[in-house]
Amino acid sequence: MKHLPKHLRPRWRYLLVGIEAWPDAEVGRRDFQRSVWFAAQNLLGDAASADADLRVLAYEFGDGEGEAVVRARREHVAEARAALACVDAVRDDPVGIHVRGVSGTVRAGEERYLGRARENSAEEAVVFRNATAQAVSRDGLVDVSSEGGFVGATRADLE
């Protein structure tokens, strides 16, 4: 089966969501997904909730706080936000949900709204053990490529 051309593929937006609950609440990913689907179905109806196609892509929860990435079709972002606002409980545990932001890609949304910045790394040639070798440096640490794999080093080791 062939892939659809790019102009016919569905366009997605990613809603970055913060979740708050009581510290002893156990809110699992599957239960959260069901609550989102149930809220969308009750608010929008069967056809519109199917068009919005809300899916939880990433989910973390612990000690009463969590965050999730919810995918929705581009044309239905407003409906998705409204459906998420209608989620008030997950398996009888009351929750508060707020949309931190909307993004066109998961990576940009996580960096901007969830504080998951990528590590800055750079490849460079270094002198290690009196020989030139390739290395990856990030945050003051250097991983030097050697015959047996990588060797961890600091800038002081390279001088």
C-alpha positions in Angstrom: 0.0 0.0 0.0 1.4 3.4 -1.0 1.8 6.3 1.4 -0.4 9.4 0.9 1.3 12.4 -0.7 2.3 15.0 1.8 -0.4 17.4 0.9 -3.1 14.8 1.7 -1.7 13.6 5.0 -3.4 14.8 8.2 -1.8 17.8 9.9 -1.3 17.6 13.6 -0.9 19.9 16.5 0.4 18.9 19.9 -1.1 20.2 23.1 1.3 20.3 26.1 -0.8 19.7 29.2 0.0 20.0 32.9 -1.9 17.7 35.3 -2.5 18.3 39.0 -4.1 15.9 41.5 -3.9 14.9 45.1 -0.5 13.5 46.1 -1.9 10.0 46.7 -3.8 9.9 43.4 -2.9 7.2 40.9 -3.5 8.5 37.5 -2.3 6.1 34.8 -1.8 6.9 31.1 -4.5 4.5 29.9 -7.1 6.0 32.4 -6.1 9.5 31.4 -6.6 8.6 27.7 -10.0 7.2 28.4 -11.0 10.3 30.4 -9.9 12.5 27.5 -11.9 10.4 25.0 -15.0 10.4 27.2 -14.9 14.2 27.7 -14.5 14.8 24.0 -17.3 12.4 23.2 -19.6 14.0 25.7 -18.8 17.6 24.7 -18.4 17.2 20.9 -20.4 14.2 20.0 -19.3 11.0 18.3 -18.5 12.4 14.8 -16.7 15.5 16.0 -14.6 13.7 18.6 -13.6 11.2 16.0 -12.6 14.0 13.7 -10.5 15.6 16.4 -8.7 12.3 17.0 -7.3 13.1 20.4 -4.4 10.8 21.5 -2.0 10.9 24.4 1.5 10.5 23.0 3.6 11.1 26.1 2.6 10.9 29.7 4.4 11.3 33.1 2.7 11.5 36.5 3.9 11.2 40.0 3.4 12.7 43.5 0.3 14.6 42.3 1.9 16.3 39.4 2.3 15.3 35.8 2.4 16.4 32.2 1.2 14.9 28.9 1.5 15.5 25.2 -1.9 15.2 23.5 -2.1 15.1 19.7 -5.1 16.6 17.8 -5.8 17.4 14.2 -4.9 21.0 13.2 -8.4 22.1 12.4 -9.7 20.9 15.8 -7.3 22.6 18.3 -10.1 24.7 19.9 -12.3 21.7 20.4 -9.4 19.7 21.8 -8.7 22.5 24.3 -12.4 22.6 25.3 -12.5 18.8 25.7 -9.4 18.8 27.9 -11.0 21.5 30.1 -13.9 19.2 30.7 -11.7 16.5 32.2 -12.3 16.9 36.0 -11.6 13.3 37.2 -9.7 10.3 36.2 -10.9 7.0 37.9 -12.7 8.9 40.7 -9.5 11.0 41.4 -10.2 14.7 40.9 -7.6 16.3 38.6 -6.9 19.8 37.3 -5.7 20.1 33.7 -4.3 23.1 32.0 -3.0 23.5 28.5 0.5 25.0 28.7 0.8 25.5 25.0 0.2 24.2 21.5 3.0 23.3 19.1 3.5 22.0 15.6 6.1 19.4 16.7 6.5 17.4 19.8 10.2 18.4 20.2 9.5 22.1 20.0 6.6 21.8 22.4 8.6 19.9 25.0 11.5 22.4 24.8 9.2 25.4 25.0 6.4 24.4 27.4 7.7 21.4 29.4 11.3 22.6 30.0 13.0 19.7 28.3 15.7 21.6 26.5 18.0 19.5 24.3 21.6 19.2 25.5 23.9 21.3 23.4 26.6 19.0 22.0 29.3 19.5 19.4 31.7 17.2 17.7 35.4 18.3 17.5 38.9 17.0 17.0 40.9 16.8 20.3 44.3 15.6 21.4 44.0 12.8 23.9 46.9 10.5 24.9 49.2 12.3 22.5 47.0 11.5 19.5 44.3 13.3 17.6 40.8 11.8 18.1 37.2 12.7 17.5 35.1 13.8 20.5 31.6 14.9 21.5 31.5 17.7 24.0 28.5 18.8 26.1 28.2 20.8 29.2 31.9 20.7 30.0 32.2 17.0 29.6 34.0 15.3 26.7 33.4 11.8 25.3 36.5 10.8 23.3 36.1 8.1 20.6 38.7 5.4 21.0 39.2 1.9 19.6 37.1 0.2 22.3 34.3 2.8 22.4 34.0 6.2 24.1 36.2 7.4 27.0 34.8 10.0 29.4 37.1 13.0 29.9 37.1 16.6 31.0 38.7 19.7 29.4 41.6 19.4 31.9 42.3 15.8 30.6 42.7 17.1 27.1 45.4 19.7 27.8 
